[in-house]
Amino acid sequence: MKNKKVLILSGVFPPEIGGPATQLDALSRRLVQRGYQITILTFGKTDKTNYPYTVKRISNCWPGPLKSFIYLISGLIFSLKTDILYNYDLYTAGLTGLVIKKIARKPLVTRFVGDSAWETASARKWISDDIMTFQEKKYSCRIELRKKIRKKILTNSNKIIVVSHFLQDLAQKIGLPKEKIKVIYNSVDFLDTQLAVSKEELKKKYGFQGIVLLTIARLTPWKGIDTLIEIMPTLIEKYDAINLVVVGKGQELNKLQNLAQSLSLENSVFFAGKLNRQQTMEHLKTADLFVLNTNYEGMSHCLLEAMKVGIPIITTKAGGNPETIKDGQTGSLVDYKNKEQWIKAIETILDNPDLAEKLTRQAKEDLKRFSWPNLVEETIKVFRNL
């Protein structure tokens, strides 16, 4: 078999705990089992984990420009004994992969799971447009430069892997031909979600009383956590003992904490911060309802994890969410930041245990669409066909 040596460029990797980092480790292990030689170039401190593949970490202690230069030089060195370059994300790895491709003349696969140009502009409050509008309009030079770099990385890649048809549409809107794009859904089959302790024991451990609404998200403006906080007084009036638990960190934390305090919700809204994998699973197990009020999502690992654990789900109709959750069958879909719809959807599920059980049962069954063997096989096909 040709093309058996793969250099994976990624800004995220364990001990980072998010879905992409966890999935990359699992995918690399499976590729090794299939005869591939894998090298991962990433950032962070060297750990003592015995991986069945090579991991090279560039220290975060270096100043930004120097760190990027060391990352590039390391990538060029590794590329000398590499058949394929795989950009696992477009953030830091993307531009490095493009430069290495041009110099080393190796085929480049890029995994496109989100528009970093739009995310940066939105997070810094430079724009208020949604992600599709963002592709059509012209902005300041600094924004257009980011858009240009992002497009150059994608157009110079031999193949683009996206995790939803929504992202396929987005990539085409950026200017990529459809035949260059391959949709491969995320999967969480490889995750162990079994815990020995009960939901009641976990609620007691973390100090949650009554109903638990859980959200897991980066605390950014487009995640809409402020809306979830703002509807809590109405829910408390009806259910009394009900909590909103927010797992994640980000730039909006202080703003959201101040909002909760202004509504006298200090004892009802909990900010758990960034958790490790075990703690995240435990928090998922405490939840009576998983809520994700987002204006943009490629394909959410958190939704898949909630489906696997067996929690009723409410999320928005944005991005790839309708591909993940079938409205009325495996969860409930509402409009972003629509308080009336959110309250109604939450009350409908909490007031109807049979409906909640039906949604979770059907969601677990529907997880077969997000198959781990399929993800591995389709990724290998991409490599073989370069």
Secondary structure as UniProt FT lines:
FT   STRAND          5..9
FT   TURN            14..15
FT   HELIX           19..33
FT   TURN            34..35
FT   STRAND          37..43
FT   STRAND          54..58
FT   TURN            60..61
FT   HELIX           64..79
FT   TURN            80..81
FT   STRAND          84..87
FT   HELIX           93..104
FT   STRAND          108..112
FT   HELIX           116..123
FT   TURN            124..125
FT   HELIX           131..136
FT   HELIX           141..155
FT   STRAND          159..162
FT   HELIX           165..174
FT   HELIX           178..180
FT   STRAND          181..183
FT   TURN            189..190
FT   HELIX           199..206
FT   STRAND          211..216
FT   HELIX           221..223
FT   HELIX           225..230
FT   HELIX           232..239
FT   STRAND          242..247
FT   TURN            251..252
FT   HELIX           253..262
FT   TURN            263..264
FT   TURN            266..268
FT   STRAND          269..273
FT   HELIX           277..286
FT   STRAND          289..292
FT   HELIX           301..309
FT   STRAND          313..316
FT   TURN            319..320
FT   HELIX           321..324
FT   TURN            328..330
FT   STRAND          331..334
FT   TURN            336..337
FT   HELIX           339..350
FT   HELIX           353..366
FT   HELIX           367..369
FT   HELIX           372..384
//
